[in-house]
Amino acid sequence: MNASLIKYIGSGLIAFALVCCGNAATRTDSDPGGKSDIAQDSWSASCPAPNPMPRPGKAITILGAVQGVDEGNVVSFKGVPYAYPPVGNRRFRAPEPIRCWPKTLQATSFGSACAQIDKQGAISGSEDCLTLNIWVPKGASPHNKKKVLFFIHGGANVVGSSAETMDGVAIYDGAKLAAHTDSVVVTINYRLGPFGWLTHSSLAGENAKGVSGNYGTLDQLAALWWVRTHIFSFGGDSRRVLLFGQSGGAVNTCVLLTSPLARGLFSAVTMQSGGCGALDAADAHKTGNDLVKAVGCDQSSYVGPCLRSLSSEQVLEAVPVKHAISGSQRVFQPNVDGYAVPNQPLATILAGQHNSVPVTLGSNADETSMSAPPVKTKSGYEKLIRGLVPQPTAEQLLQFYPAEMYATPRKALVALTTDAAFTCNTRSLARALSVNSPKDVYRYYFDYALENNPVMKNVGAYHGLEVLMLFGNYHTNKYTPSAGDYTVTAQLMALWSEFGATGGYGGAQAHWPIYNFATDPYLQLGSSLGSGAGLFTEHCDFWDTVVGDWRE
């Protein structure tokens, strides 16, 4: 998107909407998309063969033995390190490959969340956090390999973890998804906030590439390389890896889609309710300079060592970044560094230089229903829009989204912000991909509302609902799913499974048309299951005039 979109995000109109994946050492698996530019040898260290004592739930990898937990339909392996802890001298550096572990690794519980200021404003997590989790369906083995579903969690790149919970339930636990789709499911932790994205010239001077920042992106690449190298030992097929992410995880997924370092590490991509952008280098460096100054390291002759001498709390509190739900500027993000992120992701797509894999992308009908301000009257709604958006655009918006057209003024606001930040951005990205990719592109629109929800009434298909249902982890002490809910969950699991297995949708679930620029086809998921075309065309054409046509 062009600079005007960034201007509108900064103004606050969209910001509050953006809240809210044989011997393994001698395998000869074919590469689905060419070879990655990352040095493979560094992520495939050969270790002395571990004692292959047979034991239920044990995997024998080239790094050593891993003991998981038998959960009935699946075996789980949680908290498996995929890189050395990025602490001490490894802080603000690219991840280093984990080496052999001498004893059987007990992979029985989630690793720590990465250090962050959480949604409640408290400092939590640890810098020792680079772990992944694997759920293996019964029957998977090196001789009966299953497709891999690799998930990147959301949280605006400042909060969240693969062990995030809701009402005591781990929402990204992959047991149900693995069992119902007969897939190996992988979830990961990656560095967040300044630990994941701090950019500074002094840090760039410490490495041969002359770059800094994007440590979180490099973590994700390292986890993908770990899967590429070791998932064979867990019965996973490294030739069939669906990379998918939601919200901030979808942004990261799009960055990986366009990174040359990710070439060959996945066979298909799904982006759920997220955009496709990165910070410009100048903006990233400004934030880095601000942080270095805030902690007093700007006066040091050795900025890197000075930054590494600080506590986690000092780094996190230097440039406070609240969760995106607050509407604050999102200053720690992937940034254009000429290496991991060589260009703006959309520009890479428009040049046809992204990784050549099929892509599915989509959004929800009521993305901002949990985050939009609580306007109650028509006058309050109109005042809010006029205060956020300059004239004459504000009056045009009120003509396209008049309060009278919706059940309440707040529903008008939800429709406006959902279209601006999600629905129409998704169309723009689908269009760009469809005319610049040799592989098929698919679009979905999720409009399901939980049928039995006494706690959150009138929120509809809110941001993140589809990922809860996809993983099947929404049966809590506050909510009991209905039969209709379970039907939608089964549909989502089947569709994601098919795309992971084949890179398309040729099964009997539904006719999902390949995306076409002229007709804007999509699959409606939720309230009904069927294809449509021309989703909110007039509104999205208008938004193209506001934030700039995708071809600019």
ZAMI-413963 format. One line per 4 residues: number of its first residue (from 0); for each residue z negated, x, y of C-alpha. Coordinates in nm, 3 decimals. Last residue first. Layout:
ZAMI-413963
NUM = Z:X:Y; ...
This chain:
ZAMI-413963
551 = 0.747:0.042:0.207; 0.855:-0.119:-0.120; 0.526:-0.304:-0.165; 0.587:-0.504:0.153
547 = 0.324:-0.455:0.417; -0.029:-0.583:0.456; 0.036:-0.901:0.653; 0.403:-0.964:0.571
543 = 0.338:-0.908:0.202; 0.043:-1.146:0.233; 0.285:-1.418:0.340; 0.507:-1.363:0.038
539 = 0.189:-1.383:-0.168; 0.098:-1.721:-0.024; 0.447:-1.862:-0.073; 0.469:-1.734:-0.429
535 = 0.132:-1.865:-0.546; 0.228:-1.774:-0.906; 0.605:-1.800:-0.945; 0.640:-1.837:-1.319
531 = 0.440:-1.979:-1.608; 0.359:-1.897:-1.967; 0.105:-2.067:-2.188; -0.255:-2.076:-2.298
527 = -0.465:-2.339:-2.126; -0.790:-2.333:-1.932; -0.811:-1.966:-2.019; -0.512:-1.738:-2.000
523 = -0.194:-1.817:-1.810; 0.079:-1.573:-1.906; 0.296:-1.454:-1.621; 0.650:-1.468:-1.486
519 = 0.737:-1.352:-1.132; 1.090:-1.501:-1.130; 1.295:-1.238:-0.947; 1.092:-0.928:-1.026
515 = 1.076:-0.992:-1.401; 0.771:-0.932:-1.616; 0.823:-0.958:-1.990; 0.739:-1.310:-2.099
511 = 0.425:-1.382:-2.303; 0.505:-1.652:-2.558; 0.168:-1.733:-2.708; -0.061:-1.646:-2.998
507 = 0.223:-1.629:-3.255; 0.282:-1.259:-3.228; 0.541:-1.065:-3.030; 0.318:-0.943:-2.752
503 = 0.393:-0.580:-2.672; 0.267:-0.221:-2.691; 0.238:-0.258:-3.069; -0.121:-0.205:-3.180
499 = -0.296:-0.196:-2.845; -0.092:-0.490:-2.722; -0.177:-0.685:-3.036; -0.548:-0.611:-3.002
495 = -0.556:-0.708:-2.635; -0.390:-1.039:-2.729; -0.615:-1.112:-3.026; -0.934:-1.026:-2.839
491 = -0.838:-1.246:-2.546; -0.752:-1.540:-2.771; -1.075:-1.506:-2.971; -1.276:-1.500:-2.649
487 = -1.094:-1.813:-2.530; -1.186:-1.996:-2.850; -1.547:-1.877:-2.825; -1.576:-2.027:-2.478
483 = -1.430:-2.356:-2.599; -1.693:-2.375:-2.875; -1.956:-2.332:-2.605; -2.141:-2.014:-2.518
479 = -2.522:-2.017:-2.485; -2.644:-1.874:-2.155; -2.977:-1.766:-2.014; -3.126:-1.589:-2.317
475 = -2.790:-1.424:-2.360; -2.460:-1.496:-2.538; -2.219:-1.319:-2.303; -2.124:-1.018:-2.512
471 = -1.787:-1.111:-2.661; -1.618:-0.790:-2.547; -1.321:-0.987:-2.417; -1.550:-1.261:-2.286
467 = -1.748:-1.021:-2.070; -1.422:-0.857:-1.964; -1.276:-1.194:-1.861; -1.579:-1.280:-1.650
463 = -1.559:-0.962:-1.442; -1.469:-1.119:-1.108; -1.522:-1.494:-1.129; -1.318:-1.747:-1.323
459 = -1.502:-2.049:-1.187; -1.809:-1.999:-0.969; -1.892:-2.369:-0.938; -2.231:-2.346:-1.104
455 = -2.399:-2.021:-1.195; -2.715:-2.098:-1.392; -2.624:-2.418:-1.577; -2.315:-2.261:-1.741
451 = -2.186:-2.447:-2.044; -1.810:-2.458:-2.000; -1.756:-2.107:-1.868; -1.462:-2.118:-1.628
447 = -1.116:-2.002:-1.737; -0.845:-1.910:-1.487; -0.709:-1.578:-1.609; -0.362:-1.495:-1.477
443 = -0.160:-1.246:-1.680; 0.125:-1.003:-1.607; 0.336:-0.798:-1.846; 0.543:-0.482:-1.798
439 = 0.785:-0.336:-2.053; 0.876:0.032:-2.051; 1.153:0.211:-1.861; 0.949:0.179:-1.542
435 = 1.058:0.160:-1.179; 1.174:-0.199:-1.132; 0.897:-0.367:-1.333; 0.628:-0.126:-1.215
431 = 0.680:-0.203:-0.847; 0.697:-0.576:-0.912; 0.381:-0.572:-1.122; 0.205:-0.375:-0.848
427 = 0.303:-0.623:-0.580; 0.209:-0.920:-0.800; -0.131:-0.767:-0.870; -0.184:-0.714:-0.498
423 = -0.104:-1.082:-0.455; -0.366:-1.205:-0.697; -0.631:-0.939:-0.628; -0.744:-0.844:-0.278
419 = -0.559:-1.090:-0.060; -0.529:-1.373:-0.311; -0.897:-1.356:-0.402; -0.993:-1.329:-0.035
415 = -0.805:-1.643:0.065; -0.902:-1.849:-0.240; -1.269:-1.753:-0.206; -1.263:-1.842:0.163
411 = -1.110:-2.182:0.089; -1.372:-2.232:-0.181; -1.634:-2.156:0.086; -1.495:-2.428:0.309
407 = -1.548:-2.679:0.025; -1.323:-2.878:-0.210; -1.014:-2.707:-0.072; -0.714:-2.812:0.138
403 = -0.931:-2.922:0.429; -1.056:-2.566:0.481; -0.704:-2.456:0.573; -0.578:-2.155:0.376
399 = -0.219:-2.096:0.486; -0.281:-2.233:0.836; -0.614:-2.051:0.861; -0.441:-1.731:0.761
395 = -0.180:-1.776:1.033; -0.455:-1.830:1.288; -0.626:-1.507:1.180; -0.298:-1.316:1.192
391 = -0.244:-1.401:1.558; -0.499:-1.262:1.629; -0.719:-0.997:1.472; -0.901:-1.054:1.143
387 = -1.273:-1.038:1.074; -1.417:-1.248:1.355; -1.139:-1.506:1.340; -1.192:-1.539:0.966
383 = -1.569:-1.583:1.003; -1.533:-1.835:1.286; -1.291:-2.041:1.076; -1.533:-2.053:0.785
379 = -1.829:-2.141:1.006; -1.628:-2.416:1.176; -1.530:-2.562:0.839; -1.889:-2.558:0.725
375 = -2.094:-2.397:0.450; -2.002:-2.027:0.454; -2.196:-1.829:0.195; -2.020:-1.491:0.221
371 = -1.783:-1.405:-0.067; -1.938:-1.207:-0.353; -1.977:-1.429:-0.659; -1.667:-1.643:-0.592
367 = -1.462:-1.334:-0.510; -1.241:-1.320:-0.819; -1.183:-1.693:-0.851; -0.853:-1.719:-1.039
363 = -0.881:-1.391:-1.226; -0.642:-1.097:-1.223; -0.370:-0.933:-1.426; -0.205:-0.620:-1.557
359 = -0.026:-0.521:-1.875; 0.163:-0.192:-1.894; 0.401:-0.036:-2.145; 0.404:0.346:-2.144
355 = 0.611:0.605:-1.955; 0.360:0.804:-1.755; 0.433:0.776:-1.385; 0.727:0.949:-1.213
351 = 0.943:0.644:-1.144; 0.945:0.725:-0.772; 0.794:0.384:-0.695; 0.527:0.455:-0.954
347 = 0.435:0.789:-0.796; 0.426:0.621:-0.454; 0.191:0.358:-0.597; -0.038:0.629:-0.733
343 = -0.056:0.814:-0.398; 0.051:1.164:-0.486; -0.040:1.458:-0.710; -0.358:1.302:-0.848
339 = -0.482:1.552:-1.107; -0.305:1.828:-0.914; -0.178:1.758:-0.563; -0.529:1.653:-0.454
335 = -0.471:1.289:-0.361; -0.810:1.127:-0.394; -0.997:0.935:-0.662; -1.285:0.752:-0.497
331 = -1.608:0.820:-0.313; -1.582:0.665:0.033; -1.590:0.296:-0.054; -1.671:0.147:0.285
327 = -1.948:-0.108:0.270; -1.875:-0.475:0.197; -2.204:-0.529:0.019; -2.033:-0.615:-0.308
323 = -1.883:-0.266:-0.305; -2.216:-0.113:-0.408; -2.394:0.080:-0.137; -2.287:0.429:-0.040
319 = -2.546:0.653:0.120; -2.406:0.983:0.248; -2.689:1.233:0.196; -2.893:1.005:-0.029
315 = -2.703:1.083:-0.347; -2.704:1.460:-0.291; -3.074:1.477:-0.205; -3.164:1.257:-0.501
311 = -2.974:1.475:-0.746; -3.178:1.771:-0.626; -3.012:2.042:-0.422; -2.944:2.398:-0.536
307 = -2.594:2.307:-0.648; -2.494:2.216:-0.292; -2.610:2.556:-0.167; -2.427:2.734:-0.449
303 = -2.105:2.560:-0.345; -2.151:2.610:0.029; -2.200:2.986:0.015; -2.212:3.119:0.371
299 = -2.458:2.840:0.448; -2.477:2.651:0.776; -2.263:2.367:0.642; -2.516:2.334:0.360
295 = -2.755:2.139:0.581; -2.771:1.828:0.361; -2.600:1.605:0.619; -2.342:1.873:0.701
291 = -2.224:1.901:0.343; -2.215:1.523:0.320; -2.010:1.479:0.635; -1.769:1.754:0.530
287 = -1.714:1.583:0.197; -1.656:1.248:0.365; -1.399:1.407:0.595; -1.241:1.587:0.300
283 = -1.177:1.259:0.120; -1.023:1.104:0.431; -0.794:1.404:0.484; -0.686:1.410:0.119
279 = -0.575:1.048:0.129; -0.793:0.824:-0.082; -0.640:0.678:-0.395; -0.472:0.352:-0.487
275 = -0.379:0.113:-0.762; -0.578:-0.207:-0.753; -0.813:-0.375:-0.996; -0.867:-0.706:-1.168
271 = -0.791:-0.593:-1.525; -0.546:-0.307:-1.577; -0.406:-0.269:-1.931; -0.230:0.050:-2.042
267 = -0.032:0.152:-2.351; 0.028:0.461:-2.568; -0.247:0.688:-2.443; -0.307:1.064:-2.410
263 = 0.059:1.167:-2.405; 0.071:1.252:-2.034; -0.274:1.230:-1.881; -0.247:1.551:-1.678
259 = 0.070:1.419:-1.513; -0.144:1.152:-1.344; 0.024:0.818:-1.270; -0.119:0.610:-1.553
255 = -0.445:0.799:-1.505; -0.466:0.673:-1.146; -0.385:0.322:-1.272; -0.671:0.343:-1.521
251 = -0.906:0.466:-1.248; -0.821:0.161:-1.039; -0.872:-0.054:-1.349; -1.213:0.101:-1.402
247 = -1.297:0.014:-1.042; -1.227:-0.348:-1.143; -1.171:-0.348:-1.522; -1.029:-0.078:-1.743
243 = -0.789:-0.038:-2.033; -0.633:0.255:-2.217; -0.477:0.132:-2.542; -0.453:0.425:-2.782
239 = -0.204:0.413:-3.070; -0.089:0.765:-3.155; -0.452:0.883:-3.171; -0.512:0.656:-3.470
235 = -0.886:0.616:-3.525; -1.062:0.655:-3.860; -1.369:0.829:-3.717; -1.245:1.180:-3.802
231 = -0.908:1.098:-3.645; -1.092:1.027:-3.319; -1.139:1.402:-3.273; -0.848:1.554:-3.083
227 = -0.695:1.264:-2.893; -1.037:1.111:-2.850; -1.170:1.432:-2.697; -0.857:1.450:-2.483
223 = -0.924:1.098:-2.358; -1.283:1.195:-2.280; -1.162:1.503:-2.092; -0.916:1.292:-1.893
219 = -1.197:1.053:-1.799; -1.412:1.348:-1.693; -1.119:1.485:-1.489; -1.101:1.153:-1.305
215 = -1.475:1.168:-1.237; -1.438:1.526:-1.115; -1.171:1.403:-0.872; -1.307:1.637:-0.606
211 = -1.189:1.991:-0.546; -0.859:2.175:-0.558; -0.740:2.536:-0.529; -0.601:2.538:-0.882
207 = -0.760:2.878:-0.953; -1.109:2.752:-0.884; -1.390:2.826:-0.637; -1.184:2.784:-0.321
203 = -1.163:2.409:-0.378; -1.543:2.390:-0.363; -1.536:2.562:-0.024; -1.261:2.327:0.096
199 = -1.465:2.017:0.017; -1.413:1.703:-0.190; -1.696:1.510:-0.354; -1.556:1.263:-0.611
195 = -1.761:1.240:-0.927; -2.094:1.389:-0.821; -2.051:1.227:-0.479; -2.037:0.877:-0.628
191 = -1.998:0.862:-1.007; -1.949:1.102:-1.298; -1.806:0.948:-1.614; -1.956:0.744:-1.896
187 = -1.732:0.627:-2.177; -1.637:0.339:-2.406; -1.442:0.368:-2.732; -1.342:0.088:-2.971
183 = -1.183:0.162:-3.310; -0.987:-0.148:-3.397; -0.995:-0.422:-3.659; -0.964:-0.676:-3.376
179 = -1.264:-0.893:-3.465; -1.484:-0.606:-3.582; -1.404:-0.365:-3.299; -1.443:-0.630:-3.028
175 = -1.769:-0.755:-3.177; -1.920:-0.405:-3.201; -1.794:-0.272:-2.868; -2.109:-0.300:-2.660
171 = -1.971:-0.332:-2.308; -2.204:-0.615:-2.199; -2.521:-0.459:-2.339; -2.743:-0.771:-2.345
167 = -3.083:-0.770:-2.173; -2.998:-1.040:-1.923; -2.687:-0.844:-1.833; -2.670:-0.482:-1.943
163 = -2.470:-0.170:-1.857; -2.450:0.080:-2.143; -2.101:0.210:-2.057; -2.228:0.275:-1.708
159 = -2.231:0.128:-1.360; -2.241:0.243:-0.998; -2.041:0.451:-0.747; -1.688:0.445:-0.886
155 = -1.639:0.090:-0.752; -1.850:-0.039:-1.044; -1.604:-0.069:-1.331; -1.611:0.053:-1.689
151 = -1.331:0.253:-1.854; -1.236:0.128:-2.203; -1.044:0.296:-2.488; -0.916:0.056:-2.758
147 = -0.801:0.271:-3.052; -0.566:0.160:-3.330; -0.693:0.199:-3.683; -0.642:0.481:-3.931
143 = -0.660:0.427:-4.306; -0.651:0.781:-4.450; -0.877:0.932:-4.184; -1.096:0.626:-4.238
139 = -1.133:0.269:-4.116; -1.248:0.024:-4.384; -1.542:-0.111:-4.189; -1.462:-0.122:-3.821
135 = -1.558:0.183:-3.612; -1.747:0.151:-3.285; -1.746:0.465:-3.071; -1.956:0.556:-2.767
131 = -1.891:0.832:-2.514; -2.105:1.085:-2.336; -2.091:1.281:-2.013; -2.433:1.184:-1.874
127 = -2.647:1.486:-1.791; -2.630:1.415:-1.417; -2.890:1.148:-1.476; -2.936:0.778:-1.413
123 = -3.120:0.597:-1.136; -3.176:0.604:-0.762; -3.274:0.258:-0.642; -3.069:0.040:-0.408
119 = -3.081:-0.267:-0.632; -2.714:-0.226:-0.722; -2.778:0.132:-0.834; -2.780:0.452:-0.635
115 = -2.622:0.675:-0.894; -2.666:0.953:-1.150; -2.459:0.888:-1.463; -2.602:0.646:-1.715
111 = -2.794:0.818:-1.993; -2.656:0.826:-2.344; -2.651:0.517:-2.562; -2.841:0.529:-2.890
107 = -2.786:0.628:-3.254; -2.552:0.925:-3.243; -2.775:1.169:-3.433; -2.565:1.485:-3.434
103 = -2.586:1.666:-3.768; -2.697:2.021:-3.701; -2.515:2.322:-3.557; -2.332:2.139:-3.278
99 = -1.996:2.295:-3.203; -1.855:2.324:-2.855; -1.826:2.070:-2.576; -1.531:2.117:-2.348
95 = -1.608:2.199:-1.984; -1.581:1.931:-1.718; -1.423:2.033:-1.385; -1.675:2.161:-1.132
91 = -1.898:1.992:-0.877; -2.211:2.057:-1.088; -2.145:2.311:-1.366; -2.376:2.574:-1.209
87 = -2.673:2.346:-1.261; -2.563:2.027:-1.432; -2.229:1.899:-1.558; -2.360:1.838:-1.913
83 = -2.107:1.997:-2.151; -1.820:1.772:-2.246; -1.752:1.490:-2.496; -2.115:1.423:-2.585
79 = -2.166:1.137:-2.836; -2.414:0.885:-2.693; -2.345:0.612:-2.944; -2.174:0.615:-3.284
75 = -2.154:0.260:-3.419; -2.051:0.156:-3.770; -1.893:-0.185:-3.792; -1.912:-0.513:-3.981
71 = -2.277:-0.464:-4.073; -2.427:-0.252:-3.800; -2.438:0.080:-3.988; -2.564:0.337:-3.739
67 = -2.404:0.671:-3.668; -2.454:1.026:-3.790; -2.211:1.284:-3.657; -2.123:1.602:-3.848
63 = -1.986:1.905:-3.667; -1.732:1.998:-3.403; -1.436:1.969:-3.642; -1.556:1.620:-3.721
59 = -1.730:1.475:-4.026; -1.837:1.116:-3.966; -2.154:0.968:-4.115; -2.228:0.596:-4.135
55 = -2.343:0.595:-4.494; -2.410:0.944:-4.628; -2.193:1.186:-4.821; -2.291:1.550:-4.762
51 = -1.992:1.709:-4.592; -2.189:2.019:-4.484; -2.023:2.111:-4.161; -1.705:2.321:-4.154
47 = -1.748:2.612:-3.914; -1.607:2.514:-3.576; -1.255:2.484:-3.436; -1.240:2.408:-3.065
43 = -1.003:2.127:-2.981; -1.056:2.061:-2.610; -0.986:2.410:-2.478; -0.686:2.442:-2.707
39 = -0.522:2.140:-2.548; -0.480:2.306:-2.211; -0.433:2.008:-1.981; -0.066:1.963:-1.887
35 = -0.040:1.683:-2.140; 0.239:1.686:-2.393; 0.500:1.412:-2.421; 0.452:1.038:-2.424
31 = 0.361:0.910:-2.767; 0.284:1.255:-2.916; 0.341:1.261:-3.290; 0.043:1.319:-3.514
27 = 0.064:1.659:-3.686; -0.303:1.708:-3.760; -0.429:2.061:-3.831; -0.767:2.052:-3.655
23 = -0.826:1.692:-3.758; -0.824:1.796:-4.120; -0.673:1.540:-4.365; -1.167:0.235:-2.213
19 = -1.791:-0.705:-0.778; -1.659:-0.565:-0.656; -1.358:-0.552:-0.426; -1.394:-0.886:-0.252
15 = -1.650:-0.761:0.003; -1.395:-0.509:0.122; -1.113:-0.757:0.168; -1.190:-0.902:0.509
11 = -1.429:-0.621:0.603; -1.227:-0.445:0.869; -1.195:-0.140:0.645; -0.998:-0.337:0.391
7 = -0.776:-0.466:0.670; -0.709:-0.117:0.799; -0.641:0.012:0.449; -0.382:-0.261:0.415
3 = -0.226:-0.155:0.745; -0.196:0.202:0.618; 0.059:0.113:0.354; 0.000:0.000:0.000
